[in-house]
């Protein structure tokens, strides 16, 4: 194992015995990624039955022995199915493998559900911490995921977490599929995504632009649970001599674009594209400022509800997402949606973990802010 830390993917199909790969999702479209990974590793998918009973309970039946084996459970979130059902399938399958004496159980969740609920908002809760606790309690011993919404989510787990990056695949797409990409500018649709845009811009040797002043979204304000002052001024609990200063509320300025996009290709980058309203508004703003072509690049294409229709009717020329989430139905509704396959890096991560090799090869040139 010692000399294999820098080994590339040339021997990807070499795996030791005792490897079992299951796909937890009972919907066919969500098993596609698992099939791709199994093919790259040169193994067959494990035999398992996952289904919903008449009373909507989830039932899992593992149909082969996993005793003493390294089990990898691939679970993807589907737009067709309820995310909560997806989580229950994962939990039940992990627990089934644990009670069947598997040596290790690694969850492969390219998109970690509820990752956007990772901050306290007023009297809410940090749901991603709850999900992390649940999968650990069920018996998960390792987690492979990709582009967590906030890297700090890794701290919610008490097991090893490998947060892989999709940016190399997206950068390769830009270089190979956008002929005039040298005339492009990387755009952050809000100051919150400026770091990601800066990372792309520095690697492609391109300029950067930031849109500021758009309509307030859930991520931008009131993220702290202590930001909940009483609606009525009360003095019963405070000593008369104490006056706690009131925080001045935020007021966003009119929409401005920091950076030149005139006569350029605008490439908007983010980690998740779900509710596309903010992307559509950003595209309109960029068109008004002179951008002649607009791309949107994101790792996770949730594309919920009427997102395909809104994209088709918008100024966006192309939306590029990875296959961490199946979106074949959305592609039929909107030909502007393109897919980048990331099964290669997931299969290599599985191979290295199973063979006890170093994972550093998959994190080359990735900095703290990436």
Buried (B, 14 or more C-beta within 10 A) or exposed (E): EEEEEEBEBEEBEEBEEBBBBBBBBBBEBBBBBBBBBBBBBEBEBBEBEBEBEEEEEBEBEBEEEBEEBBBBBBBBBBBEBEBEBBBBBBBBBBBBBBEBEBEBBBBBBBBBBBBBBBBBBEEEEBBBBEBBEBBBEBBBBBBBBBBBBBEEBBEBBEBEBBBBBBBBBBBEBBEEEBEEBEEBBBBBBBBEBBEBBBBBBEBBEBBBBBBBBBEEEEBBEBEEBEEEEEEEEEEEEEEEEEEEEEEEEEEEEEBEBEBEBEEBBBBBBBBBBBBBBBBBBBBBBBBEBEBBBBBBBBBBBBBEEEBBEBBBEBBBBBBBBBBBBBBEEBBEBBEBBBBBEBBBBBBBBBBBBBBEBBBEBBBEEBEEEB
